[in-house]
């Protein structure tokens, strides 16, 4: 499917990609066998994605693409900032509206357990995306759609930087307390350990000024740091700009989770080592297809669906950049 995306870009991706998934993965039956008509299907997304996080914009694009193709109704909700209390209230409100499916992320299991289990108890199918795979089985939820282990991805990032000579690194975490991001930092530290290195967490927000201020302060106090792992492009981009402005870009090995055109440009020109792609477009797109099929035909995948990860290196970055500009990668 990705080859088709590269060849025909976003419009044709929506036409052929969703249709292919509907036919190949789900099986199309006759209209007379439908338990519910497509136009009557409604699916609600509630995620922790902050308003200025481009990662979640791509998730939303995938959701909208599938909804348009299939003719179903969708609603996307998220707090303006990282706020699991607000997110819990949104899940409760979504449950009260009795949708045909609920798609959620679970960045904090303790805070979200009660409302998520209440949704499931109300008979609403619940698909987990991005974060919260560990909760699917014990909470008896329906499906996980997302990338591989966040911890393992962090380990691989640490190993790559260690092999490049990094002995001391930092993991810049813009949502401390989000279990998936915390696991990325823990994995990064353990990956560096394998070559005798170590890392520390620098807590930040998604405000570019705040990010650069905190990173610059830490690096000034810890001149031995030569590796920087960002947990998203909204954080990585101002860090790269900081180093460019200071003329210190060559002093650091830089990598980031997730993609943006600016980050991919940096990977392409060698300013950054890698970007880690979990193909979040598919996290928005596939749950709509799966839950629509469940509502209409009572069929559903039996196990987790993996959308990543893929480490984007210099040789691939330029090809992926155009797709990122279109909000697909």
C-alpha positions in Angstrom: 0.0 0.0 0.0 2.9 2.4 0.8 4.2 1.9 -2.7 0.8 3.1 -4.0 1.0 6.1 -1.8 4.4 7.0 -3.1 3.2 6.7 -6.7 -0.1 8.4 -6.6 -0.1 10.7 -3.6 -2.9 11.6 -1.2 -6.0 11.7 -3.4 -5.4 8.3 -5.0 -4.3 6.9 -1.6 -7.7 7.7 -0.2 -9.5 6.1 -3.1 -7.4 3.0 -3.5 -6.0 2.6 0.0 -9.3 2.6 1.9 -11.0 0.6 -0.7 -8.2 -2.0 -0.7 -8.4 -2.3 3.0 -12.1 -2.6 2.9 -12.0 -5.3 0.3 -8.9 -7.2 1.3 -9.0 -7.0 5.0 -12.7 -6.9 5.7 -14.6 -8.5 2.9 -17.5 -6.7 1.3 -20.9 -8.3 1.5 -24.1 -7.3 -0.2 -26.2 -4.4 1.0 -29.0 -6.7 2.0 -26.7 -8.3 4.6 -25.8 -5.0 6.3 -26.6 -4.8 10.0 -26.4 -1.0 9.8 -26.1 1.4 6.9 -22.8 3.3 6.5 -24.5 6.7 6.7 -25.8 5.7 10.2 -22.4 4.7 11.5 -20.7 7.2 13.9 -17.2 6.8 15.4 -15.6 9.1 18.0 -11.9 9.6 18.6 -10.6 11.0 21.9 -6.8 11.3 22.1 -4.3 13.2 24.2 -2.9 15.0 21.2 -2.1 18.6 21.8 -3.4 21.2 19.4 0.0 22.2 18.0 1.3 18.7 17.6 1.7 17.8 13.9 1.7 14.1 14.8 -2.0 14.2 15.7 -2.9 16.3 12.7 -1.8 13.3 10.5 -3.9 10.9 12.7 -6.9 13.2 12.1 -6.2 13.3 8.3 -6.3 9.5 8.2 -9.6 9.4 10.1 -11.2 12.0 7.8 -9.9 10.2 4.7 -11.5 6.9 5.7 -14.7 8.5 6.8 -15.1 10.3 3.5 -14.5 7.2 1.4 -16.8 5.0 3.5 -19.5 7.6 4.0 -19.6 7.4 7.8 -19.6 10.1 10.5 -16.6 10.8 12.7 -15.7 13.2 15.5 -12.2 14.0 16.7 -11.7 15.4 20.2 -8.6 16.2 22.3 -7.6 18.6 25.0 -5.7 21.7 23.9 -2.8 20.8 26.1 -1.8 17.5 27.7 -4.6 17.0 30.3 -5.7 13.5 31.1 -8.4 14.7 33.5 -10.0 16.7 30.6 -9.5 13.7 28.4 -11.4 11.4 30.8 -14.3 13.8 30.7 -14.3 13.7 26.9 -14.4 9.9 27.0 -17.4 10.0 29.4 -19.2 12.5 27.1 -18.4 10.3 24.1 -19.8 7.2 25.8 -23.0 9.1 26.7 -23.5 9.8 23.0 -23.6 6.1 22.2 -21.3 5.9 19.2 -20.8 2.8 17.1 -17.1 2.8 18.1 -14.7 4.7 20.3 -11.0 5.2 19.3 -8.7 6.4 22.1 -5.2 6.8 23.2 -4.2 5.8 26.8 -1.3 7.9 27.9 -2.1 7.5 31.6 -3.8 4.2 32.6 -4.7 5.2 36.2 -6.4 8.4 35.1 -8.4 6.8 32.2 -9.2 3.3 33.5 -12.7 4.1 34.9 -14.1 6.0 31.9 -12.6 3.6 29.3 -14.0 0.5 31.2 -17.3 2.3 31.5 -17.4 2.8 27.7 -16.7 -0.9 27.2 -19.4 -1.9 29.8 -21.9 0.2 27.8 -21.3 -2.1 24.8 -19.2 0.3 22.8 -16.3 -1.2 20.8 -13.1 0.4 21.9 -10.0 0.6 19.7 -6.7 1.9 21.2 -4.2 3.8 19.1 -0.7 5.1 19.7 -0.4 4.4 23.4 -2.0 2.0 25.8 -1.5 -1.4 24.2 -0.8 -2.9 27.6 -4.3 -2.1 28.7 -6.1 -3.7 25.8 -6.1 -7.3 27.1 -6.6 -6.7 30.9 -9.4 -4.1 30.2 -11.0 -6.4 27.6 -10.8 -3.7 24.9 -11.3 -4.6 21.3 -8.1 -3.8 19.4 -4.8 -2.0 19.3 -3.6 -0.2 16.2 -0.2 1.3 16.3 3.6 0.9 16.2 5.8 -1.5 18.0 7.2 -1.2 21.6 8.0 2.4 22.4 10.7 1.1 24.8 12.3 -1.0 22.1 12.2 2.0 19.7 14.0 4.0 22.3 16.6 1.2 22.8 17.3 1.2 19.0 17.7 4.9 19.0 20.2 4.7 21.9 22.1 1.9 20.2 22.4 4.0 16.9 23.7 7.0 18.8 26.1 4.8 20.8 27.5 3.3 17.6 28.0 6.9 16.4 30.1 7.7 19.4 27.6 9.3 21.8 28.5 8.6 25.5 26.1 11.1 27.1 22.7 12.0 25.7 19.5 13.7 26.6 15.9 12.7 25.9 13.7 15.8 25.6 10.3 14.8 26.9 7.4 17.3 26.2 4.8 15.2 28.0 6.4 13.8 31.2 3.8 11.4 32.7 2.7 10.1 29.2 3.7 6.5 29.7 4.6 6.0 26.0 7.0 8.9 26.0 8.5 7.9 29.3 9.2 4.5 27.8 10.9 6.0 24.9 13.3 7.9 27.2 13.9 4.8 29.3 14.7 2.7 26.2 17.1 5.4 24.9 19.0 5.3 28.2 19.2 1.5 28.1 20.3 1.5 24.4 23.2 3.9 25.2 24.2 1.7 28.2 25.1 -1.1 25.8 28.0 1.0 24.6 28.9 2.4 27.9 26.8 5.6 27.6 24.0 7.2 29.6 21.2 9.7 29.1 19.1 12.1 31.2 15.5 13.3 30.7 15.0 17.0 30.0 11.4 17.9 30.8 9.9 20.5 28.5 6.7 21.7 26.9 5.7 22.0 23.3 6.4 25.8 23.3 9.5 26.4 21.1 10.9 29.1 23.4 10.5 26.9 26.4 12.1 23.9 24.6 15.2 25.9 23.5 15.6 27.6 26.9 15.5 24.3 28.8 17.8 22.4 26.4 20.3 25.3 26.2 20.4 25.5 30.0 21.0 21.8 30.4 23.7 21.6 27.8 25.5 24.6 29.3 25.6 22.8 32.6 26.5 19.5 31.0 29.0 20.0 28.3 29.6 16.3 27.9 26.3 15.7 26.2 26.6 15.0 22.4 23.4 13.1 21.7 19.9 14.6 21.6 16.7 12.6 21.2 13.5 14.5 20.7 10.1 12.8 21.2 8.4 14.7 18.4 9.2 17.1 15.5 7.5 20.0 17.3 10.3 19.7 19.8 13.0 18.6 17.4 12.6 21.5 15.0 13.4 24.4 17.5 16.3 22.4 18.9 17.8 22.0 15.4 17.3 25.7 14.9 19.0 26.5 18.2 22.1 24.6 17.2 22.1 26.2 13.7 21.8 29.7 15.2 24.7 28.9 17.7 26.8 27.2 15.0 27.0 24.1 17.1 25.0 21.7 14.9 28.1 19.6 14.2 28.7 19.0 17.9 25.6 16.8 18.3 24.0 13.7 17.0 20.2 14.3 16.8 17.3 12.0 16.3 13.5 12.3 16.8 10.4 10.3 16.9 7.7 11.0 14.3 7.9 13.1 11.2 7.5 16.6 9.8 8.8 18.1 6.5 11.3 20.2 8.4 12.6 17.2 10.3 12.9 15.2 7.2 14.8 18.0 5.5 17.2 17.8 8.4 17.6 14.1 8.1 18.1 14.5 4.3 20.9 17.1 4.6 22.6 15.2 7.5 21.7 17.6 10.3 19.7 14.9 12.0 20.5 11.1 12.1 17.0 9.7 11.9 13.3 10.1 12.3 11.1 7.3 13.6 7.9 6.8 11.7 5.0 4.9 13.3 2.7 5.8 10.3 0.1 7.5 12.4 -2.0 8.2 9.3 -2.9 4.6 9.5 -3.8 4.9 13.2 -6.5 7.3 12.1 -7.5 5.5 9.0 -7.7 1.9 9.9 -9.9 2.1 13.1 -12.6 3.8 11.0 -12.5 1.0 8.5 -12.5 -1.7 11.1 -15.2 -0.2 13.3 -17.4 0.6 10.3 -17.1 -3.0 9.2 -18.0 -4.2 12.7 -21.1 -2.0 12.8 -22.2 -3.1 9.3 -21.1 -6.7 8.9 -20.1 -7.8 12.5 -16.5 -8.8 11.4 -13.3 -7.5 13.0 -9.6 -8.2 13.2 -8.5 -10.8 15.8 -5.2 -9.3 16.9 -3.2 -6.0 17.1 -2.5 -4.2 13.8 1.1 -2.8 13.5 1.7 0.4 11.7 5.4 0.8 12.4 8.0 1.6 13.3 10.3 2.5 10.4 13.5 4.4 11.0 13.8 7.0 8.3 17.5 7.6 7.4 19.2 10.0 5.1 18.8 7.9 1.9 15.0 7.7 2.4 14.1 11.1 3.9 13.6 13.1 0.6 11.1 10.6 -0.7 9.1 10.6 2.4 9.2 14.4 2.8 6.6 15.0 0.1 4.1 12.7 1.8 4.7 14.4 5.1 3.9 17.8 3.5 0.6 16.3 2.4 -0.2 15.1 5.9 0.1 11.4 5.1 3.5 10.6 6.8 
